[in-house]
Amino acid sequence: MAKHQKLFERARDELFSHINRCGVLEASEEDQRQWMDETVDFIAERYPDLSPEELTELKTLGLRFCRPAIPHGSESTALSPDGANAA
């Protein structure tokens, strides 16, 4: 079990690395979904021991990473003037 969990974690880390390198964070939601479908297919080829459920989980995690509740980037931090009220 632990060995398989490490395989999933490695695939997840690789997916997040691809997301950061490929500029998909700035893409439209439709383009992100298409990119994620293609990238998860690639991950499935690289990690054939992952189950269909795990691949679906990777896709879900990847899409959530692309559309977080708090936007990526320094302009949207709690430290920016519009990110939080001054005490």
Biopython code that builds the backbone (N, CA, C, O; Angstrom):
import numpy as np
from Bio.PDB.StructureBuilder import StructureBuilder

atoms = [
    (1, "MET", "N", (0.827, -1.205, 0.000)),
    (1, "MET", "CA", (0.000, 0.000, 0.000)),
    (1, "MET", "C", (0.862, 1.255, 0.000)),
    (1, "MET", "O", (0.615, 2.171, -0.785)),
    (2, "ALA", "N", (1.863, 1.313, 0.863)),
    (2, "ALA", "CA", (2.700, 2.511, 0.953)),
    (2, "ALA", "C", (3.439, 2.755, -0.358)),
    (2, "ALA", "O", (3.593, 3.899, -0.785)),
    (3, "LYS", "N", (3.899, 1.671, -0.998)),
    (3, "LYS", "CA", (4.610, 1.814, -2.269)),
    (3, "LYS", "C", (3.675, 2.391, -3.333)),
    (3, "LYS", "O", (4.067, 3.261, -4.111)),
    (4, "HIS", "N", (2.434, 1.898, -3.359)),
    (4, "HIS", "CA", (1.474, 2.398, -4.342)),
    (4, "HIS", "C", (1.108, 3.853, -4.045)),
    (4, "HIS", "O", (0.929, 4.645, -4.970)),
    (5, "GLN", "N", (0.996, 4.210, -2.767)),
    (5, "GLN", "CA", (0.700, 5.596, -2.395)),
    (5, "GLN", "C", (1.810, 6.513, -2.879)),
    (5, "GLN", "O", (1.546, 7.621, -3.344)),
    (6, "LYS", "N", (3.057, 6.054, -2.770)),
    (6, "LYS", "CA", (4.183, 6.862, -3.253)),
    (6, "LYS", "C", (4.104, 7.035, -4.767)),
    (6, "LYS", "O", (4.474, 8.091, -5.282)),
    (7, "LEU", "N", (3.634, 6.028, -5.483)),
    (7, "LEU", "CA", (3.456, 6.121, -6.926)),
    (7, "LEU", "C", (2.425, 7.202, -7.255)),
    (7, "LEU", "O", (2.640, 8.025, -8.144)),
    (8, "PHE", "N", (1.301, 7.190, -6.530)),
    (8, "PHE", "CA", (0.272, 8.208, -6.738)),
    (8, "PHE", "C", (0.826, 9.593, -6.432)),
    (8, "PHE", "O", (0.586, 10.536, -7.187)),
    (9, "GLU", "N", (1.561, 9.725, -5.337)),
    (9, "GLU", "CA", (2.133, 11.021, -4.957)),
    (9, "GLU", "C", (3.130, 11.514, -6.007)),
    (9, "GLU", "O", (3.179, 12.707, -6.308)),
    (10, "ARG", "N", (3.917, 10.605, -6.557)),
    (10, "ARG", "CA", (4.871, 10.979, -7.604)),
    (10, "ARG", "C", (4.134, 11.465, -8.852)),
    (10, "ARG", "O", (4.530, 12.459, -9.462)),
    (11, "ALA", "N", (3.069, 10.770, -9.228)),
    (11, "ALA", "CA", (2.258, 11.181, -10.387)),
    (11, "ALA", "C", (1.605, 12.531, -10.123)),
    (11, "ALA", "O", (1.572, 13.387, -11.008)),
    (12, "ARG", "N", (1.086, 12.729, -8.915)),
    (12, "ARG", "CA", (0.474, 14.016, -8.554)),
    (12, "ARG", "C", (1.503, 15.146, -8.633)),
    (12, "ARG", "O", (1.223, 16.208, -9.189)),
    (13, "ASP", "N", (2.681, 14.915, -8.079)),
    (13, "ASP", "CA", (3.729, 15.940, -8.119)),
    (13, "ASP", "C", (4.142, 16.258, -9.549)),
    (13, "ASP", "O", (4.394, 17.416, -9.883)),
    (14, "GLU", "N", (4.212, 15.240, -10.387)),
    (14, "GLU", "CA", (4.551, 15.462, -11.789)),
    (14, "GLU", "C", (3.470, 16.285, -12.479)),
    (14, "GLU", "O", (3.777, 17.180, -13.267)),
    (15, "LEU", "N", (2.208, 15.987, -12.189)),
    (15, "LEU", "CA", (1.100, 16.756, -12.769)),
    (15, "LEU", "C", (1.197, 18.220, -12.355)),
    (15, "LEU", "O", (1.077, 19.107, -13.200)),
    (16, "PHE", "N", (1.413, 18.485, -11.068)),
    (16, "PHE", "CA", (1.527, 19.867, -10.600)),
    (16, "PHE", "C", (2.722, 20.567, -11.235)),
    (16, "PHE", "O", (2.648, 21.756, -11.545)),
    (17, "SER", "N", (3.800, 19.857, -11.428)),
    (17, "SER", "CA", (4.976, 20.430, -12.085)),
    (17, "SER", "C", (4.647, 20.819, -13.521)),
    (17, "SER", "O", (5.049, 21.886, -13.986)),
    (18, "HIS", "N", (3.918, 19.956, -14.224)),
    (18, "HIS", "CA", (3.499, 20.267, -15.602)),
    (18, "HIS", "C", (2.599, 21.505, -15.620)),
    (18, "HIS", "O", (2.739, 22.373, -16.483)),
    (19, "ILE", "N", (1.681, 21.575, -14.666)),
    (19, "ILE", "CA", (0.771, 22.724, -14.590)),
    (19, "ILE", "C", (1.575, 24.015, -14.450)),
    (19, "ILE", "O", (1.317, 24.990, -15.157)),
    (20, "ASN", "N", (2.534, 24.022, -13.552)),
    (20, "ASN", "CA", (3.334, 25.228, -13.311)),
    (20, "ASN", "C", (4.208, 25.598, -14.501)),
    (20, "ASN", "O", (4.392, 26.782, -14.784)),
    (21, "ARG", "N", (4.745, 24.615, -15.197)),
    (21, "ARG", "CA", (5.655, 24.881, -16.315)),
    (21, "ARG", "C", (4.942, 25.279, -17.595)),
    (21, "ARG", "O", (5.491, 26.033, -18.399)),
    (22, "CYS", "N", (3.730, 24.787, -17.795)),
    (22, "CYS", "CA", (3.060, 24.948, -19.090)),
    (22, "CYS", "C", (2.210, 26.201, -19.207)),
    (22, "CYS", "O", (1.662, 26.454, -20.280)),
    (23, "GLY", "N", (2.076, 26.985, -18.169)),
    (23, "GLY", "CA", (1.298, 28.209, -18.260)),
    (23, "GLY", "C", (-0.198, 27.992, -18.344)),
    (23, "GLY", "O", (-0.931, 28.894, -18.747)),
    (24, "VAL", "N", (-0.661, 26.816, -17.973)),
    (24, "VAL", "CA", (-2.085, 26.514, -18.072)),
    (24, "VAL", "C", (-2.901, 27.302, -17.046)),
    (24, "VAL", "O", (-4.118, 27.415, -17.190)),
    (25, "LEU", "N", (-2.261, 27.844, -16.022)),
    (25, "LEU", "CA", (-2.981, 28.622, -15.009)),
    (25, "LEU", "C", (-3.645, 29.852, -15.611)),
    (25, "LEU", "O", (-4.668, 30.310, -15.101)),
    (26, "GLU", "N", (-3.079, 30.395, -16.691)),
    (26, "GLU", "CA", (-3.632, 31.586, -17.330)),
    (26, "GLU", "C", (-4.645, 31.261, -18.423)),
    (26, "GLU", "O", (-5.247, 32.169, -18.995)),
    (27, "ALA", "N", (-4.838, 29.984, -18.717)),
    (27, "ALA", "CA", (-5.736, 29.570, -19.802)),
    (27, "ALA", "C", (-7.194, 29.663, -19.362)),
    (27, "ALA", "O", (-7.498, 29.734, -18.171)),
    (28, "SER", "N", (-8.085, 29.661, -20.345)),
    (28, "SER", "CA", (-9.523, 29.641, -20.037)),
    (28, "SER", "C", (-9.870, 28.298, -19.395)),
    (28, "SER", "O", (-9.124, 27.326, -19.513)),
    (29, "GLU", "N", (-11.010, 28.266, -18.719)),
    (29, "GLU", "CA", (-11.432, 27.030, -18.052)),
    (29, "GLU", "C", (-11.594, 25.887, -19.059)),
    (29, "GLU", "O", (-11.225, 24.748, -18.770)),
    (30, "GLU", "N", (-12.140, 26.186, -20.226)),
    (30, "GLU", "CA", (-12.312, 25.158, -21.272)),
    (30, "GLU", "C", (-10.953, 24.620, -21.727)),
    (30, "GLU", "O", (-10.772, 23.411, -21.864)),
    (31, "ASP", "N", (-10.011, 25.520, -21.955)),
    (31, "ASP", "CA", (-8.671, 25.094, -22.366)),
    (31, "ASP", "C", (-7.979, 24.309, -21.263)),
    (31, "ASP", "O", (-7.246, 23.361, -21.542)),
    (32, "GLN", "N", (-8.206, 24.697, -20.005)),
    (32, "GLN", "CA", (-7.627, 23.952, -18.886)),
    (32, "GLN", "C", (-8.161, 22.527, -18.854)),
    (32, "GLN", "O", (-7.408, 21.580, -18.626)),
    (33, "ARG", "N", (-9.460, 22.378, -19.083)),
    (33, "ARG", "CA", (-10.051, 21.031, -19.069)),
    (33, "ARG", "C", (-9.484, 20.165, -20.195)),
    (33, "ARG", "O", (-9.172, 18.993, -19.979)),
    (34, "GLN", "N", (-9.350, 20.732, -21.383)),
    (34, "GLN", "CA", (-8.780, 19.982, -22.499)),
    (34, "GLN", "C", (-7.336, 19.610, -22.211)),
    (34, "GLN", "O", (-6.924, 18.471, -22.427)),
    (35, "TRP", "N", (-6.566, 20.580, -21.719)),
    (35, "TRP", "CA", (-5.162, 20.333, -21.376)),
    (35, "TRP", "C", (-5.068, 19.248, -20.313)),
    (35, "TRP", "O", (-4.216, 18.364, -20.398)),
    (36, "MET", "N", (-5.954, 19.313, -19.300)),
    (36, "MET", "CA", (-5.918, 18.331, -18.208)),
    (36, "MET", "C", (-6.248, 16.941, -18.731)),
    (36, "MET", "O", (-5.607, 15.969, -18.332)),
    (37, "ASP", "N", (-7.241, 16.824, -19.622)),
    (37, "ASP", "CA", (-7.566, 15.517, -20.208)),
    (37, "ASP", "C", (-6.340, 14.918, -20.888)),
    (37, "ASP", "O", (-6.010, 13.750, -20.678)),
    (38, "GLU", "N", (-5.671, 15.724, -21.703)),
    (38, "GLU", "CA", (-4.498, 15.237, -22.438)),
    (38, "GLU", "C", (-3.346, 14.904, -21.493)),
    (38, "GLU", "O", (-2.645, 13.911, -21.690)),
    (39, "THR", "N", (-3.155, 15.720, -20.486)),
    (39, "THR", "CA", (-2.039, 15.510, -19.563)),
    (39, "THR", "C", (-2.284, 14.298, -18.672)),
    (39, "THR", "O", (-1.350, 13.546, -18.395)),
    (40, "VAL", "N", (-3.504, 14.095, -18.224)),
    (40, "VAL", "CA", (-3.807, 12.914, -17.413)),
    (40, "VAL", "C", (-3.678, 11.648, -18.267)),
    (40, "VAL", "O", (-3.273, 10.603, -17.757)),
    (41, "ASP", "N", (-4.011, 11.725, -19.541)),
    (41, "ASP", "CA", (-3.766, 10.587, -20.447)),
    (41, "ASP", "C", (-2.271, 10.277, -20.514)),
    (41, "ASP", "O", (-1.872, 9.112, -20.500)),
    (42, "PHE", "N", (-1.456, 11.315, -20.586)),
    (42, "PHE", "CA", (0.004, 11.145, -20.598)),
    (42, "PHE", "C", (0.470, 10.525, -19.278)),
    (42, "PHE", "O", (1.295, 9.610, -19.278)),
    (43, "ILE", "N", (-0.050, 11.016, -18.169)),
    (43, "ILE", "CA", (0.311, 10.484, -16.850)),
    (43, "ILE", "C", (-0.088, 9.002, -16.765)),
    (43, "ILE", "O", (0.646, 8.190, -16.201)),
    (44, "ALA", "N", (-1.242, 8.659, -17.321)),
    (44, "ALA", "CA", (-1.704, 7.262, -17.304)),
    (44, "ALA", "C", (-0.726, 6.352, -18.039)),
    (44, "ALA", "O", (-0.509, 5.212, -17.628)),
    (45, "GLU", "N", (-0.138, 6.850, -19.124)),
    (45, "GLU", "CA", (0.851, 6.063, -19.856)),
    (45, "GLU", "C", (2.139, 5.918, -19.049)),
    (45, "GLU", "O", (2.769, 4.860, -19.064)),
    (46, "ARG", "N", (2.527, 6.979, -18.347)),
    (46, "ARG", "CA", (3.762, 6.942, -17.547)),
    (46, "ARG", "C", (3.607, 6.116, -16.274)),
    (46, "ARG", "O", (4.577, 5.542, -15.778)),
    (47, "TYR", "N", (2.390, 6.058, -15.749)),
    (47, "TYR", "CA", (2.115, 5.344, -14.501)),
    (47, "TYR", "C", (0.971, 4.347, -14.728)),
    (47, "TYR", "O", (-0.141, 4.566, -14.248)),
    (48, "PRO", "N", (1.235, 3.260, -15.454)),
    (48, "PRO", "CA", (0.167, 2.316, -15.814)),
    (48, "PRO", "C", (-0.449, 1.581, -14.620)),
    (48, "PRO", "O", (-1.517, 0.984, -14.754)),
    (49, "ASP", "N", (0.201, 1.616, -13.463)),
    (49, "ASP", "CA", (-0.346, 0.937, -12.287)),
    (49, "ASP", "C", (-1.414, 1.762, -11.568)),
    (49, "ASP", "O", (-2.050, 1.264, -10.639)),
    (50, "LEU", "N", (-1.621, 3.003, -11.979)),
    (50, "LEU", "CA", (-2.659, 3.818, -11.360)),
    (50, "LEU", "C", (-4.032, 3.365, -11.859)),
    (50, "LEU", "O", (-4.210, 3.067, -13.040)),
    (51, "SER", "N", (-4.980, 3.319, -10.956)),
    (51, "SER", "CA", (-6.339, 2.891, -11.311)),
    (51, "SER", "C", (-7.091, 4.035, -11.993)),
    (51, "SER", "O", (-6.686, 5.194, -11.899)),
    (52, "PRO", "N", (-8.182, 3.705, -12.674)),
    (52, "PRO", "CA", (-9.015, 4.766, -13.260)),
    (52, "PRO", "C", (-9.504, 5.763, -12.207)),
    (52, "PRO", "O", (-9.612, 6.957, -12.484)),
    (53, "GLU", "N", (-9.798, 5.275, -11.006)),
    (53, "GLU", "CA", (-10.239, 6.166, -9.925)),
    (53, "GLU", "C", (-9.125, 7.129, -9.520)),
    (53, "GLU", "O", (-9.380, 8.306, -9.261)),
    (54, "GLU", "N", (-7.896, 6.630, -9.465)),
    (54, "GLU", "CA", (-6.763, 7.493, -9.112)),
    (54, "GLU", "C", (-6.511, 8.534, -10.201)),
    (54, "GLU", "O", (-6.175, 9.679, -9.900)),
    (55, "LEU", "N", (-6.668, 8.144, -11.447)),
    (55, "LEU", "CA", (-6.489, 9.093, -12.542)),
    (55, "LEU", "C", (-7.573, 10.173, -12.502)),
    (55, "LEU", "O", (-7.299, 11.342, -12.772)),
    (56, "THR", "N", (-8.797, 9.781, -12.167)),
    (56, "THR", "CA", (-9.870, 10.759, -12.009)),
    (56, "THR", "C", (-9.553, 11.704, -10.857)),
    (56, "THR", "O", (-9.790, 12.908, -10.956)),
    (57, "GLU", "N", (-9.021, 11.164, -9.771)),
    (57, "GLU", "CA", (-8.643, 12.001, -8.627)),
    (57, "GLU", "C", (-7.535, 12.982, -9.018)),
    (57, "GLU", "O", (-7.565, 14.144, -8.613)),
    (58, "LEU", "N", (-6.562, 12.520, -9.800)),
    (58, "LEU", "CA", (-5.493, 13.413, -10.264)),
    (58, "LEU", "C", (-6.072, 14.555, -11.101)),
    (58, "LEU", "O", (-5.682, 15.711, -10.937)),
    (59, "LYS", "N", (-6.992, 14.228, -11.987)),
    (59, "LYS", "CA", (-7.615, 15.264, -12.824)),
    (59, "LYS", "C", (-8.354, 16.274, -11.962)),
    (59, "LYS", "O", (-8.243, 17.479, -12.185)),
    (60, "THR", "N", (-9.106, 15.793, -10.980)),
    (60, "THR", "CA", (-9.837, 16.680, -10.075)),
    (60, "THR", "C", (-8.875, 17.579, -9.307)),
    (60, "THR", "O", (-9.095, 18.786, -9.206)),
    (61, "LEU", "N", (-7.808, 16.993, -8.767)),
    (61, "LEU", "CA", (-6.812, 17.786, -8.039)),
    (61, "LEU", "C", (-6.181, 18.834, -8.951)),
    (61, "LEU", "O", (-5.999, 19.984, -8.551)),
    (62, "GLY", "N", (-5.852, 18.436, -10.167)),
    (62, "GLY", "CA", (-5.235, 19.359, -11.112)),
    (62, "GLY", "C", (-6.144, 20.523, -11.464)),
    (62, "GLY", "O", (-5.699, 21.669, -11.517)),
    (63, "LEU", "N", (-7.415, 20.234, -11.704)),
    (63, "LEU", "CA", (-8.366, 21.305, -12.037)),
    (63, "LEU", "C", (-8.586, 22.234, -10.847)),
    (63, "LEU", "O", (-8.727, 23.444, -11.020)),
    (64, "ARG", "N", (-8.617, 21.676, -9.649)),
    (64, "ARG", "CA", (-8.740, 22.522, -8.456)),
    (64, "ARG", "C", (-7.515, 23.402, -8.286)),
    (64, "ARG", "O", (-7.626, 24.560, -7.881)),
    (65, "PHE", "N", (-6.352, 22.857, -8.594)),
    (65, "PHE", "CA", (-5.120, 23.635, -8.504)),
    (65, "PHE", "C", (-5.145, 24.796, -9.498)),
    (65, "PHE", "O", (-4.638, 25.880, -9.208)),
    (66, "CYS", "N", (-5.728, 24.567, -10.655)),
    (66, "CYS", "CA", (-5.812, 25.612, -11.673)),
    (66, "CYS", "C", (-6.820, 26.700, -11.310)),
    (66, "CYS", "O", (-6.676, 27.839, -11.753)),
    (67, "ARG", "N", (-7.821, 26.377, -10.525)),
    (67, "ARG", "CA", (-8.873, 27.324, -10.140)),
    (67, "ARG", "C", (-9.029, 27.355, -8.619)),
    (67, "ARG", "O", (-10.080, 26.973, -8.105)),
    (68, "PRO", "N", (-8.013, 27.798, -7.899)),
    (68, "PRO", "CA", (-8.092, 27.782, -6.435)),
    (68, "PRO", "C", (-9.071, 28.833, -5.903)),
    (68, "PRO", "O", (-9.412, 29.789, -6.599)),
    (69, "ALA", "N", (-9.509, 28.640, -4.673)),
    (69, "ALA", "CA", (-10.399, 29.604, -4.024)),
    (69, "ALA", "C", (-9.688, 30.942, -3.844)),
    (69, "ALA", "O", (-10.302, 32.000, -3.977)),
    (70, "ILE", "N", (-8.401, 30.891, -3.543)),
    (70, "ILE", "CA", (-7.570, 32.090, -3.448)),
    (70, "ILE", "C", (-6.648, 32.064, -4.655)),
    (70, "ILE", "O", (-5.854, 31.134, -4.796)),
    (71, "PRO", "N", (-6.732, 33.065, -5.533)),
    (71, "PRO", "CA", (-5.952, 33.061, -6.772)),
    (71, "PRO", "C", (-4.442, 32.952, -6.533)),
    (71, "PRO", "O", (-3.917, 33.421, -5.523)),
    (72, "HIS", "N", (-3.773, 32.327, -7.483)),
    (72, "HIS", "CA", (-2.317, 32.253, -7.471)),
    (72, "HIS", "C", (-1.741, 33.637, -7.708)),
    (72, "HIS", "O", (-2.376, 34.476, -8.347)),
    (73, "GLY", "N", (-0.563, 33.876, -7.204)),
    (73, "GLY", "CA", (0.144, 35.118, -7.522)),
    (73, "GLY", "C", (0.200, 36.079, -6.355)),
    (73, "GLY", "O", (-0.615, 36.022, -5.434)),
    (74, "SER", "N", (1.178, 36.961, -6.413)),
    (74, "SER", "CA", (1.429, 37.892, -5.317)),
    (74, "SER", "C", (0.390, 38.997, -5.226)),
    (74, "SER", "O", (0.235, 39.599, -4.163)),
    (75, "GLU", "N", (-0.329, 39.283, -6.310)),
    (75, "GLU", "CA", (-1.285, 40.385, -6.266)),
    (75, "GLU", "C", (-2.530, 40.055, -5.459)),
    (75, "GLU", "O", (-3.342, 40.945, -5.204)),
    (76, "SER", "N", (-2.706, 38.808, -5.050)),
    (76, "SER", "CA", (-3.915, 38.412, -4.345)),
    (76, "SER", "C", (-3.622, 37.847, -2.961)),
    (76, "SER", "O", (-4.337, 36.955, -2.504)),
    (77, "THR", "N", (-2.617, 38.329, -2.301)),
    (77, "THR", "CA", (-2.288, 37.821, -0.974)),
    (77, "THR", "C", (-2.981, 38.650, 0.096)),
    (77, "THR", "O", (-3.462, 39.751, -0.170)),
    (78, "ALA", "N", (-3.027, 38.116, 1.288)),
    (78, "ALA", "CA", (-3.619, 38.842, 2.409)),
    (78, "ALA", "C", (-2.794, 40.074, 2.755)),
    (78, "ALA", "O", (-3.273, 40.964, 3.458)),
    (79, "LEU", "N", (-1.566, 40.130, 2.269)),
    (79, "LEU", "CA", (-0.696, 41.264, 2.562)),
    (79, "LEU", "C", (-0.901, 42.420, 1.599)),
    (79, "LEU", "O", (-0.437, 43.530, 1.857)),
    (80, "SER", "N", (-1.595, 42.174, 0.487)),
    (80, "SER", "CA", (-1.824, 43.263, -0.460)),
    (80, "SER", "C", (-2.928, 44.168, 0.076)),
    (80, "SER", "O", (-3.771, 43.710, 0.847)),
    (81, "PRO", "N", (-2.943, 45.432, -0.312)),
    (81, "PRO", "CA", (-3.925, 46.390, 0.215)),
    (81, "PRO", "C", (-5.368, 45.955, 0.019)),
    (81, "PRO", "O", (-6.204, 46.199, 0.890)),
    (82, "ASP", "N", (-5.682, 45.315, -1.107)),
    (82, "ASP", "CA", (-7.065, 44.915, -1.333)),
    (82, "ASP", "C", (-7.355, 43.508, -0.836)),
    (82, "ASP", "O", (-8.492, 43.046, -0.932)),
    (83, "GLY", "N", (-6.344, 42.813, -0.304)),
    (83, "GLY", "CA", (-6.519, 41.443, 0.175)),
    (83, "GLY", "C", (-6.984, 41.359, 1.613)),
    (83, "GLY", "O", (-7.545, 40.339, 2.014)),
    (84, "ALA", "N", (-6.768, 42.409, 2.410)),
    (84, "ALA", "CA", (-7.181, 42.390, 3.813)),
    (84, "ALA", "C", (-7.280, 43.821, 4.316)),
    (84, "ALA", "O", (-6.613, 44.725, 3.812)),
    (85, "ASN", "N", (-8.110, 44.003, 5.302)),
    (85, "ASN", "CA", (-8.235, 45.323, 5.911)),
    (85, "ASN", "C", (-7.087, 45.565, 6.879)),
    (85, "ASN", "O", (-6.643, 44.645, 7.567)),
    (86, "ALA", "N", (-6.612, 46.790, 6.930)),
    (86, "ALA", "CA", (-5.542, 47.130, 7.864)),
    (86, "ALA", "C", (-6.105, 47.147, 9.275)),
    (86, "ALA", "O", (-7.265, 47.501, 9.485)),
    (87, "ALA", "N", (-5.295, 46.771, 10.224)),
    (87, "ALA", "CA", (-5.744, 46.707, 11.621)),
    (87, "ALA", "C", (-5.888, 48.080, 12.220)),
    (87, "ALA", "O", (-6.257, 48.209, 13.387)),
]
sb = StructureBuilder()
sb.init_structure("model")
sb.init_model(0)
sb.init_chain("A")
sb.init_seg("    ")
for serial, (resi, resn, name, xyz) in enumerate(atoms, 1):
    if name == "N":
        sb.init_residue(resn, " ", resi, " ")
    sb.init_atom(name, np.array(xyz, "f"), 0.0, 1.0, " ", f" {name:<3s}", serial, name[0])
structure = sb.get_structure()
